[in-house]
């Protein structure tokens, strides 16, 4: 069933967020591509390597708890730039550090501060575009992920060059400098008066908490693919880890296509229908990728998986904002906590299962999480 079409205008502040998310993606997919190579370099188990994902989760949770206070005290614009600066500090630590404590700290710091920039900007987009909030958030993440495609490809090239994989950790620093120089003065108005007036300690509804649980499952699925799909691709096809990292490029192409397509669909169809459809596409892609040992088919499976996975986070976050009772900054902060738990527990559980049963069997975690997410969505769909 379609709904009346909704439109929105992409002004300069909107494009600032789009390009900021492109910078964000060079951090996220750079660290994701690096993990298998980093694990081999450090000589640690999959479970220990998965602690890098746990560190990313801890950072996201801690900053998520502080996010509402940060935006009230310093405003959204300052919060975004604080987040971008801290993200780059973490990337430098990973790039320069040579031991496990340094890389764990770098992953944690980069993720925690990046979460500030991400969730504050998503709340601002939702306010700015109103009824088109879901589409603007989806499109922003689509534009952002486009930067992840050359970032993962650049990682593969640098990993096999004399510069080494650590050189790729400096890409977000360069991207941030370009962003600051070209669009550093652009930003939305601060928190609207009606949202400032509704800041309250009134409890959130049960649907809001269900939406948080759905977001947790969705983020866990995305991060298990981000951090371990290249390793499984390598094991199943015989590619080297550096070569298998190009599989993430195929997945990112799917994510970009899914987010652009999903943004258009949310302007025409109820969000819950689009959300459920993306879960089905994610499951189909997982089945193709998981069951094959052929390189070409593996690329197809990762691309299809990405097309579904790409919309899971934007729609999950939109759901939390929509059920927050007009409290987008608080909702975004809490969403960061739910997402942080998902990004940490998903890869760690998969890594532990991989050590015990092999990565192939451990990847059965993905359809289980998608099933839980679909159940949570359907049980509260009446408010979409």
C-alpha positions in Angstrom: 0.0 0.0 0.0 1.5 3.3 -1.1 1.1 6.7 0.7 1.1 10.2 -0.8 4.5 11.1 -2.1 6.7 13.3 0.2 9.5 15.5 -1.1 12.4 17.3 0.6 15.0 19.9 -0.4 18.7 19.2 -0.2 20.2 22.5 1.0 23.9 23.2 1.9 23.5 22.1 5.5 22.0 18.8 4.3 25.0 18.3 1.9 27.4 19.1 4.8 25.9 16.1 6.7 26.0 14.0 3.6 29.7 14.7 3.1 30.4 14.4 6.8 29.0 10.9 6.6 31.4 10.2 3.7 34.3 11.1 6.0 32.7 8.9 8.7 32.6 6.0 6.3 36.3 6.2 5.5 36.8 5.6 9.3 34.3 2.8 9.6 35.2 0.8 6.6 38.9 1.4 7.0 38.8 -0.2 10.4 36.6 -3.0 9.2 39.0 -3.8 6.3 41.9 -3.7 8.6 40.7 -6.2 11.2 41.6 -9.5 9.5 45.1 -8.1 8.5 45.5 -6.7 12.0 44.6 -10.1 13.6 47.2 -11.9 11.4 49.8 -9.3 12.3 49.2 -9.5 16.0 48.8 -13.3 16.0 45.6 -13.3 18.1 42.5 -15.5 18.0 39.2 -14.4 16.3 37.7 -13.8 19.8 40.5 -11.5 20.7 40.2 -9.7 17.4 36.5 -9.4 18.0 37.4 -7.3 21.1 38.1 -4.5 18.7 34.4 -4.5 17.8 33.7 -4.6 21.6 35.9 -1.5 22.0 34.0 0.2 19.3 30.8 -0.6 21.1 32.1 0.6 24.5 33.1 3.9 22.9 29.7 4.3 21.3 27.9 3.5 24.5 29.8 6.0 26.6 29.5 8.8 24.2 25.8 8.0 23.6 25.1 8.4 27.3 26.8 11.8 27.3 25.3 13.0 24.0 22.2 14.7 25.2 24.2 16.7 27.8 26.8 17.5 25.2 24.3 19.0 22.7 22.5 20.9 25.5 25.8 22.5 26.7 27.7 23.1 23.5 25.1 22.8 20.7 24.8 20.3 17.9 27.3 22.0 15.6 30.1 22.0 18.2 29.2 18.4 19.1 29.6 17.2 15.5 33.1 18.8 15.2 34.2 17.4 18.6 33.1 14.0 17.3 35.0 14.3 14.0 38.1 15.5 15.8 38.1 12.6 18.3 37.4 10.1 15.5 40.6 11.2 13.7 42.6 11.0 16.9 41.6 7.3 17.3 42.5 6.6 13.7 46.0 8.1 14.2 46.4 5.8 17.3 45.6 2.7 15.2 47.8 3.9 12.4 50.8 4.6 14.6 50.3 1.9 17.3 52.0 -1.5 16.9 50.6 -3.5 19.8 47.2 -4.7 20.9 46.5 -2.1 23.7 47.1 0.7 21.2 44.9 -0.7 18.5 42.1 -1.5 21.0 42.3 2.0 22.3 42.3 3.5 18.8 39.2 1.5 17.8 37.4 2.6 21.0 38.3 6.3 20.8 37.6 6.5 17.0 34.2 4.8 17.4 33.1 6.7 20.5 33.7 10.1 19.0 32.5 9.2 15.5 29.2 8.1 17.1 28.8 11.7 18.4 29.1 13.1 14.9 26.8 10.5 13.4 23.9 10.6 15.9 23.8 14.4 16.4 23.7 14.9 12.6 21.0 12.4 12.2 18.8 14.1 14.8 19.5 17.4 13.0 18.4 15.9 9.7 15.2 14.5 11.2 14.3 17.9 12.6 15.2 19.8 9.4 13.3 17.6 7.0 10.3 16.6 9.1 8.0 14.1 7.3 10.9 13.3 4.9 13.2 12.5 7.9 13.4 8.8 7.0 14.3 9.5 3.4 16.9 12.1 4.3 18.6 9.8 6.9 18.6 7.0 4.4 20.0 9.1 1.6 22.6 10.7 3.9 23.9 7.2 4.8 23.8 6.2 1.1 26.0 9.2 0.1 28.2 8.5 3.0 28.8 4.9 2.2 29.8 5.8 -1.4 33.1 6.9 0.2 33.5 3.5 1.8 33.8 1.9 -1.6 37.1 3.6 -2.7 38.3 3.4 1.0 38.1 -0.4 1.0 39.7 -0.6 -2.4 42.4 1.8 -1.3 43.0 -0.4 1.8 43.6 -3.4 -0.4 46.1 -1.5 -2.6 47.9 0.0 0.3 48.1 -3.3 2.2 50.0 -4.8 -0.7 52.2 -1.8 -1.3 55.4 -0.7 0.4 53.4 1.8 2.5 51.5 -1.0 4.2 47.9 -1.1 5.5 48.4 1.4 8.2 48.7 4.2 5.7 45.0 3.7 5.0 44.2 4.8 8.6 45.2 8.4 7.6 42.5 8.7 4.9 39.8 10.0 7.3 42.3 12.8 8.5 42.7 14.0 4.9 39.0 13.8 4.2 38.2 15.8 7.4 40.6 18.6 6.3 38.9 18.8 2.9 35.5 18.9 4.6 36.5 21.6 7.0 38.0 23.7 4.2 35.0 23.4 1.8 31.9 23.3 4.1 33.2 24.1 7.6 30.8 27.1 8.0 27.6 25.2 7.1 25.2 23.9 9.7 21.5 23.7 10.6 19.8 26.0 13.1 20.2 24.6 16.6 17.5 22.5 18.5 14.0 23.8 17.6 12.2 25.6 20.4 9.4 23.0 20.4 11.9 20.2 21.1 13.7 22.2 23.7 10.4 22.7 25.4 9.6 19.0 25.4 12.8 17.9 27.2 11.3 15.8 30.0 12.0 12.9 32.2 8.8 11.2 31.1 9.5 7.5 30.4 9.7 6.4 26.8 7.0 4.0 25.5 7.5 0.3 25.2 7.5 0.7 21.5 10.6 2.9 21.8 12.4 0.2 23.7 11.3 -2.4 21.2 12.7 -0.2 18.5 16.0 -0.1 20.4 16.1 -3.9 20.5 15.4 -4.1 16.8 18.2 -1.5 16.1 20.6 -3.6 18.3 19.9 -6.7 16.1 20.3 -4.8 12.9 23.6 -3.2 13.9 24.9 -6.6 15.1 24.2 -8.0 11.6 25.9 -5.1 9.9 29.0 -5.3 12.0 29.4 -9.1 11.8 29.5 -8.6 8.0 31.8 -5.6 8.2 34.3 -7.3 10.5 34.2 -11.0 9.5 32.8 -11.3 5.9 36.2 -10.8 4.4 37.7 -13.5 6.6 34.9 -16.0 5.6 35.3 -15.0 1.9 39.0 -15.8 2.2 38.4 -19.1 3.8 35.7 -20.2 1.4 37.3 -19.1 -1.8 41.1 -19.3 -1.2 41.7 -15.6 -1.7 44.3 -13.8 0.4 43.0 -11.6 3.2 44.0 -8.5 1.3 42.2 -9.8 -1.9 39.1 -10.9 0.1 38.8 -7.3 1.5 37.6 -6.3 -2.0 34.5 -8.3 -1.1 33.6 -5.5 1.2 33.7 -3.2 -1.8 30.9 -5.3 -3.4 28.9 -5.2 -0.2 29.3 -1.4 0.0 28.1 -1.1 -3.6 25.0 -3.0 -2.5 24.6 -0.8 0.6 24.7 2.4 -1.4 22.2 1.0 -3.9 19.9 -0.2 -1.1 20.0 3.1 0.7 19.3 5.2 -2.4 16.5 2.9 -3.4 15.2 2.6 0.1 15.1 6.4 0.5 12.8 6.6 -2.5 10.6 3.8 -1.2 10.1 5.5 2.2 8.6 8.5 0.3 5.9 6.2 -1.2 5.4 3.3 1.2 4.9 2.7 5.0 8.3 2.5 6.7 7.6 -0.8 8.3 7.0 -2.5 4.9 10.2 -1.1 3.5 12.0 -2.2 6.8 10.7 -5.8 6.6 11.6 -6.0 2.9 15.2 -5.0 3.6 15.4 -7.7 6.2 14.3 -10.3 3.6 16.8 -9.0 1.0 19.5 -9.2 3.7 18.6 -12.8 4.4 18.6 -13.7 0.7 22.1 -12.2 0.3 23.4 -14.0 3.3 22.2 -17.3 1.9 24.0 -16.8 -1.4 27.2 -15.7 0.3 27.2 -18.3 3.0 26.6 -21.3 0.7 29.1 -20.6 -2.1 32.8 -21.3 -2.6 32.9 -19.5 -6.0 34.5 -16.1 -6.0 32.0 -14.5 -8.4 29.0 -15.8 -6.6 30.5 -14.7 -3.3 30.7 -11.1 -4.7 27.0 -11.3 -5.8 26.0 -12.6 -2.3 27.8 -9.7 -0.6 26.3 -7.2 -3.0 22.8 -8.5 -2.3 23.4 -8.7 1.4 24.6 -5.1 1.3 21.4 -3.9 -0.5 19.4 -5.2 2.4 21.8 -4.4 5.2 22.2 -0.8 4.0 18.7 0.2 5.1 18.7 -1.6 8.4 20.5 1.1 10.4 18.8 4.2 8.8 15.3 2.7 9.3 16.1 1.4 12.8 17.3 4.8 13.9 14.3 6.5 12.2 12.0 4.2 14.2 13.6 5.2 17.5 13.3 8.9 16.7 9.7 8.6 15.6 8.7 6.8 18.8 10.6 9.2 21.1 7.8 11.6 21.6 9.5 14.6 20.1 12.9 14.0 21.8 15.3 13.4 18.9 18.6 14.2 20.7 17.7 11.9 23.6 16.5 9.2 21.2 19.7 9.5 19.2 21.8 9.2 22.4 19.9 6.1 23.5 20.1 4.7 19.9 23.9 5.0 20.2 23.8 2.8 23.3 21.6 0.2 21.6 23.7 0.3 18.5 26.9 0.1 20.6 25.8 -3.0 22.3 24.9 -4.5 18.9 28.2 -3.6 17.3 30.1 -5.0 20.2 28.3 -8.2 21.1 27.6 -9.3 17.5 31.2 -9.5 16.3 32.4 -10.8 19.7 29.9 -13.6 19.8 30.6 -14.5 16.1 34.3 -14.5 16.8 33.9 -16.8 19.8 31.7 -19.1 17.8 34.2 -19.0 15.0 37.0 -20.1 17.3 34.8 -23.0 18.5 33.0 -24.1 15.4 34.6 -22.3 12.5 33.7 -19.0 10.8 31.3 -20.6 8.3 29.1 -22.2 11.0 29.4 -19.0 13.2 27.8 -16.9 10.4 24.5 -18.6 11.1 24.3 -15.9 13.7 23.2 -13.4 11.0 19.9 -15.0 10.1 19.1 -15.6 13.7 19.5 -11.9 14.4 17.4 -10.9 11.3 14.7 -13.2 12.6 14.7 -11.5 16.0 14.6 -8.1 14.3 11.7 -9.0 12.1 9.8 -10.3 15.1 10.4 -7.1 17.1 9.4 -5.0 14.1 6.1 -6.8 13.4 5.1 -6.7 17.1 5.1 -2.9 17.1 4.4 -2.0 13.5 1.2 -0.2 14.2 3.0 3.0 15.1 4.9 3.3 11.7 
